Amino acid sequence: MRFETLHEWLDWQSGLHPKSIDLGLARPMEVAGRLGQLRSPPRVVTVAGTNGKGSTVSTLEAILRSGGYRVGSYLSPHLLRYNERIRIDGQEVTDEVLVNAFAEVDDARHDTSLTFFEFGTLAAMQVFSRCDLDFLLLEVGLGGRLDVVNIYEPEVTVLTSIDIDHTEWLGDTREDIGREKAGIFRQHVPVVIADRQPPRSVMQKAAELKAPVHLIGQHFDPEISADRWDWIAGEVRIGNIPCPRLCGRHQVDNASAAIMASRLLDASLSPEVVRTGVGNTRLAGRYQQLLSEPNVIIDVAHNREAVESLASILDDQPVTGRTVAVFAMYQDKDIESSVEPLVTLVDQWYVAGLSGARGQSAAELEQRLSDLPRASAVEVHDNVVEAYLAAKAALSTEDRLVAFGSFTTAAAVLELACTDD
């Protein structure tokens, strides 16, 4: 075995391939073939989209588990521990399991170079292959058509929302991005779409493949009232479903897509199974409240659509004091467009730099914020921890703090809050 610890393996993998992102199926498919991963895996659901993938996977996982099925889930990225990416029946796998899976992938790859995400995906499938699972729920990493997850054949595909993000690899229009994400579709395989106005390219791809489409707002839809909602698909109604613990109307749409997928997998699942599953769904970093007095919230929102959803929740839940933002975002994002929905809601910005090839300094971020009309005062800090500590120290009990802009931003604040506890 090349390494003994998870940290050593992850550190080595991060520099194994010359590019951090290198979309294409040939290299990982070759290694997957050597590992025997392409021969009849458990029933697979592949989930792609710009936002909402993790929420949809987590809700579908909870519903299927509530129905008595054994489920493996693969999500990315993680917040605090790499182990979060691979779950067996809702439990993170151990370091030992991961290390052994990494060693198996390393032995099988020979001289084939793999990106960090490709290596991890192949290792996840090795873990799943030993667990006697009924279903595998696989979240696409980037795009869909050329993502390593797409080498595994799905029984159902799910497409969440489509928005402008990762334009360097996927294109700079919703049509282009939708076309790439629809690359997960298969001939005659059912498609669940949770975008209420999907790009034409998505619908055209489904039609080309004769893939049965189940579109939110047309074939299924939630009907919301107070703290409960009903799921409706034709003559089928599942009533009195608890609102997701994940806040926001968009999360009800994600949960609706998960219910639709669950019924395509097993139409006999009872309404009570669905209610229990939705009620049991948990996922860190999605409008997650860490403290109540003062109110501290983290959210992994990192593109305009996600920030619009965050802004809608904040607007619906006003506070008597100030709203301050701890904000750090990678330079390859459309920062001005992403932040604009929050400009009128934030009274004070604490911006922070992010390191790495995609990172940018707080000074650069401050400049981009200052170009926005109506932006409030900005305070600059070298990193997220410093920004959070400064912002928290200035809070009154009537104020609230929201940290957002990337998974890295949310993770830094979450880790600090856990340490404080």
N, C-alpha and C positions, 0 to 999 in steps of 0.2 A: 504494500500500500504506500502511495506516494506521501501522504500526510496522515497524521493521527487525529488532528483536531478540526472542527468545523471552521474556525477562524482561518487556519492555514489554507484549507481548501478554497474558501471564498476569496481570500486575498490572491491566491495563485490564479484562480479562474478569471479574475478581473483583468489580468494582463495576458491571458492566453492567446486571444485573437487580436489582430492588429486594429480592428474596428470594434467599438462598443455596440454598434448596431450595424448588422450586415444581413439585410433581409434576403431570404432565399431558402429553398427547401432541400436542395441536393445534399449539402453536407450533413445536416442533422438526420435526413432520411437514411443516408448510408449507415450512420452509426445506429439508428433505431433498428434497421434491418438486421445488423449484426447481433443486436441485443434480443431479437425476436419480438420486438414491441408491435410489429405491424400485423401480427396474427391474432385476430379475434379478441380485442380487449373487451372489458365490460362495456355496457351500453353508454355511449358518450354523448354529452351535450356540450356543444361549443358555443361560447358567448363572446361576441365582439361588440364594439361600439366605442364612442368617444367618452361618454360618462355613464355610470350606473352598472358597469359590468360586475364589480365586486358585490354590490348590493343585490343584484339579480342572482348571482351564484349563491350567495349566502342565504337568500330567501328560499330558493329552490332546494338547496341542501337541507334546510330546516323542515320544509314540507315533506320531502322524501323520507327523511329520518323519522319524522312523526308518523309516517305511514309504515314504518317497520323495515325500511330498506337500509342496507349498508352503502355509504356514500363516500367517495373520495373527491376532494375539492382542491383545485390548483388555482391560486390567485397571485397577483403581483401588482405593484411592488409591496414589500412589507413595511411596517412602521418601525418596530423596535427589534424584532428577531427574525432572521431568515426563515426560521421554522414556521412562521405564520403562513407561509406560502403553500404549505402542503398539509392538508387536514384529512384525517381518517375518522369518519363519524364525528366530526366537529372538534376533534382533538389534534393539536399540533404534533407533528412527529418529533422524535428526539434527535439530539445531535448524533448519537450512535447510528441511528437508522440512516440519516443523511450522509454521514461519512462513508458508510458501506455502499450506499447507492452511488456516490461520487466515484468511489474506487472502481465499481463495475463499469461505469460509463468511460472512465479513463482507460481501463483495460481494453474496452471494445473500440475506442476511437482510433487506435493506432496513431497515425500521423495526421489525422483529420483535425483541423482547427475548428473550435467552437466558440461562439460568443458566450458571455456570462449567462444570458437568458436561455440560450440553446442548451448549454450544459445542465442548467438547473431543471429545464423541462424534461429532458431525457432521464435525469435522476428521479424526478417526481414519478414518471411512468414506471421506473424500476420499483419504486416503493409501492405504488398501487398494484403492481403485478403480483405481489405477495400477500395481498390483503383480502382476497375473496370478496370483492365488492360487487354490488348490483349495478351501480352507476358511477360514472366519472363526469365531473363538471369541470370543464377546462376554460379558463379565462384567457383570451388572446392577449399577447403582450403589446403588439403594435400592428395596427392595420388589420390584416386577416389573410389575404391571399398568399402572402409570402412569409407569414409568421410560422414558427416551428410547430405551434399547436395544430396548424392546419394539415399536418401529415397524418393525423389520426381521424378516422372516419366517424362522423357523428350520426346519431339516430334522430336528433333534433338540433336545429341551430337557432340561436337567439341573437337578435340585433337590437341593441339598446339605442340611445340617442346618437345622432350624427351631428358633429359640429366641427368647426375649423380648429385643428390641432395637428402637431407633428407634420407641418406642411412640407418640410424638407424631404420627407420620405413618402408622403401620401398624396401630395398635391395641395393646391391652395383654394379649391372650391368644394362645396358639399357634394357636388356630383362626382368629382374625382375621388374624394375620400370615401364616399358611399360605395363607389365601384370597388375600391380596394377591400373594404370591410365585407362586402357581399361575396368576396372570394371564398368565404367559408361555406357558402351554400353548396348543396349537392343535388344531383339528379333525383327528383321525386322525394327528397327529404323535407319534412315540414320545417317552415321558417316562422318564427315568432318575431314580430317587429314592434318595438316599444316607442318608436319615433312617430309622432302624430302626423308629420308631414315629411315622409321619407323622400330622399332624392329619387328622381326618375331612374337613375342608374341602378338603384337597389331593386326597384320593382321590375325593371327590364331583365336584370340578371335572374331573378326568381322565375320570370316567365320563360326565359330561354331554357332553364333547367326543369321546367314543369314542376317546380317545388311548390307545394301547397302553402299559401301565405295566410297567416293569422295576424292581422294588423289591428293595433290598438285604436279604438275609436270607430272601428268598422266591424270587426269580427268579435271583439271583446272590449270591455271598458269597465272602469270602476264607477260606482255611484256613491258619492261621499256625503255623509251627514254627521255633523258633530264629531265624536271620537270613534265612530264606527263607519264601516263602508261595506257595500255589496259588490261582488264581482259578477258580471253579467256577460254571457256569451250565447247569443240566440235565446233559446228557451231555458237555458241553464242559468240559475241564479244561486250563488253562495252568499248568504246574508250574514250580517252581524260579525264581520271580520274586524278584529282590533286594528287600529291604525298602527303602521309600522313604528317601531321604536326609533327607526331612522327617520329624522324629521324632514318634512317638505312634501308638497304635492307630487314632485317628481319621484319620490320614493314609493308613493302609492302606484304610480305607473310601472315602476320597476317590479313591485310586488305583483301587480296584475300580470305582467309578462311571465313571471316565475310560475304563477298559478296556471296560466295557459300552457306553459311547457310541461308542468307536472301532469296535466290532464292528457296531453299527447303521449306521455310516457305510461300513464296508468289512469284511465278514465274512471276507474272504480274508487279512487281515493275519496274518502268521505268529506263532507263539509267541515266536520270537526277536526279532521286531520289538517285541512288547509288552515283553519283558524289557529290551531295550535302552532303550526309551523310558522305562520306569519308573526304570531305573538312571541315566538322564541328567537326570532332573528336578531343577531348582534353583529356589528362590524365597526371596529374602531376607526375614528378619524372622520366620520360622517356626521357633521354637526354634533360633535360629542362635547357635552358639558363636563368639564373637569372640576370646577369649583362653583359654588353657588353665591357666596358673599366674600368678595366680589365675583360676579359671573365671568367665568373663563371658559371659552369655547374654542375648539380646534376644528378645522375642516380642511380636507385635502384638495379643495377646489383650486384648479390650476389652469382653467381656460374660461372663456367668456360665458359659455352656457352654464358651467358649474357655479361661477360667481354670481350669475343672475339668480340661480336657485338659492344661493346663500343670502343674497340681498333680499329676496322675497321673504325668507324666513325671518331675518332681522327686522324687516319692515313690519311684519305681522306680529312681532313680539317686542314692542318698544320698551325702552327703559326710561326712568325719570332722570338718570344721569347721562354721562357721555358714553359714546361708543368709540373705543380706540382699537386700532388694528396693528398687529404685529405681522409684517408682510415681507416675504422673500420669494422671488420667482426666478426661474432660469431664463437666461438671455434669449433662448430660441423660442420663447413664447411671445405672443402679441400682447405685451404688457398693458399698453394704453387701452386697448379694446377690452381686455380682461378685467381691468380695475374699474372702468367707467361706471358699471352698475352700482358700485359701492361709494362713489365719490360723495354723494349728498348725504350718506348715512354715517360716515366716519368723521369724528371730530378731531382726531389726532392720529397721525401715522408714525409708527416706529418701524423703519425699514432696516433690513439686515442684508449683509452680503452672503452669498453662497459660494463655496469653493468648487473646484473641479473644472473639467473642460467646458461644461455648459454654464458654469457659474458666472456671476457678475458681482461687482462691488456694490456696497450700499450707496456710494456716491453716484454711480451710474443709474441705480434704481431711483434715487432721489431726483435726478435730472429728468427722467422719463415721467415721473409723477408730477413734477412741477409744470410740465407742459400741458397738463390737463386743466381745463377751466374748472373753477369752484373747488379745487383740491384744497384741503385744510392743511394745517401745519404739519411739517415732516421733521422727524428727529432721526438721525443717522447712527447706526451701530454696526460694528464689524461683523457680528454674527447673530444668529437667532436667539441664542441664550442671553446675550447681553441686552438685546432689544426687549425680550420678554421680561427680564428682571427689572429693567427701567420702566417699562409700561405698567407692570404689576405694582411697583412701588408707588406709582402716582395715582392708583385707582382709589376711589371711594366705594363704599358698599352699594351705592346706587349706580355705579358705572358697570360697563361690561367690556371685556376684552375678547377679540376674535383673532386667532392666528390662522393664516391661510396662505396660499400661493404655491404650495408644492407638498408632496408627501414628506420631503425633508423638513420643511418648516413645521408641519404638524407633529412630526416625530420628535423633533428637538424639544418642543414645548411639552408633549406628552411624557417624555422621559424625565424631564425636570419635575413635572408635577408628581410623577410616580416616586421620584427620589424624595420630594418634600413630604409625601405621605409616609 
